[in-house]
């Protein structure tokens, strides 16, 4: 079998990531750009889905119920956008929604929401520990929370824990940063 983009025998591709399908896209920039665009769109969709689950969870904790108007206000999006996403979340099994009766997260929706909230808390705490002002820390946290790998998050968490337990080290770090 021949790899379609470079005429390289598949046998020579063993051990190359992605070669199991005998397809390498490096020579096809138009295809690579399309795949990159699809990956970026997918990440954007996941981030948006996580933002909705987080907002629904937080609103329910704050008010005891969640309405589409609450979500619209919290996320600064238009009501039709909320309706579409609520339907999408329900179709994916993350949300139970009864028209005119409200909504609630399913167990899987709640698990994802709690995961996003934990990521947010860890990242926000670490950024704040570094002396970043609250508004910038919030903006940065929102940008990072959907893209951080679990192993990186765990290291952030351990670093924040270490800095909490060692205030002199935290002070020395902040002093160094401020120089």
Residue, then its C-alpha position, 0 to 999 in steps of 0.5 A: x500500500x502507498x501513502x497517498x500524499x507522498x508515495x511513501x510505502x506504508x511499511x516505512x510509516x510504521x511507528x509514525x503517529x497517524x500513519x495507521x491509516x496510511x494517510x499523511x496530510x503534510x503535503x496537502x496544505x488545503x486539507x491541513x488548513x481545513x482540519x485545523x479549522x475543524x479542530x479549532x471550531x470543535x474546541x470553540x464548540x466545547x468551550x461554549x458548551x462548558x460555559x453553558x453548563x457552568x452557568x446553569x450549574x452556578x445559576x441553580x446554586x444561586x437561585x435554586x432554578x434556571x431560566x433561559x433569560x438567566x442564562x442569556x443575561x449571565x452569558x451575554x447572549x441572545x435568547x434564541x442562542x440560549x434556546x438552541x444551546x439548551x436544545x443541544x445540551x438536552x440532545x447530548x444528555x447533559x440537561x433535562x428541559x421541560x418547556x416553561x418548567x425550567x431545566x436541570x443538569x443531568x449527572x453527566x452535565x453536572x460532572x462536566x460543570x463541576x470540572x469546569x468550575x474546579x479548573x476555573x478556581x485552580x487557574x484563577x487562584x494561581x494567577x491571583x497568587x502571582x499578583x495579577x489584578x482581579x479583572x485580568x485574572x478573570x479574563x485570563x482564567x476564562x481563556x485558559x480554563x477550556x484548554x488546559x490539559x488535566x496533567x497541567x491543571x494538576x501541576x497548577x493545583x499542586x503549585x498553588x497548594x505549595x505557595x499557600x503552604x509556603x507564604x515566604x516563597x510566595x512573597x519571594x516569587x511575587x517580589x521577583x516578578x515585580x522587579 
